[in-house]
């Protein structure tokens, strides 16, 4: 079983719709969860991070973590064509530590159609 | 807004040659990382660096790889004798640490092509 699994998509939605993305993981030691956005041949751009179970909201983005189910989600409200990108989840075992190695999912490609 | 920068954006080299990839982390950050992403694959951790030494390295980071912080601003990744399978995007990342958080901010990447 892969440590972090993510549906590759593509996920195609009309402009204004809610985009729903998720990752599952197998390592119960993961405590720190992040979502990155990556445009083609560019570096990952940090969107959201959270240390705990529950919801965290930032503008149009909501990150959700369910540690009991080993499942994390990212919701994007009022999606725009500029949100078209690949979304990567990443996680690590120790939140506050030197050498905080991130394990990434494979990414979900999202297309928001005008 | 402060950002991680990387040079060059694209490096083409012949198999067996040495390459040095350069990164300037965000100025007040204390933790530095290298990751790579082979085309169409996941982003993979290579190495983390703190207090002038390697904190952790992956099995990919063998004796052909080394990292250095030669001065107060640059962070470099050296590949001594490149192989075809080293062709990938290489990303540098940094994080502040402490009360400022451990979130990792990535640079735009260097595309390494080994021929």
Interface residues (C-beta under 8 A of the other chain):
Chain A: X32 X34 X36 X41 X42 X43 X44 X45 X46 X49 X88 X90 X95 X96 X97 X98 X99 X100 X101 X102 X103 X104 X105 X106 X107
Chain B: X4 X6 X31 X33 X35 X41 X42 X43 X44 X45 X48 X50 X51 X55 X56 X58 X89 X91 X95 X97 X101 X102 X103 X104 X105 X106 X107 X108 X109 X111
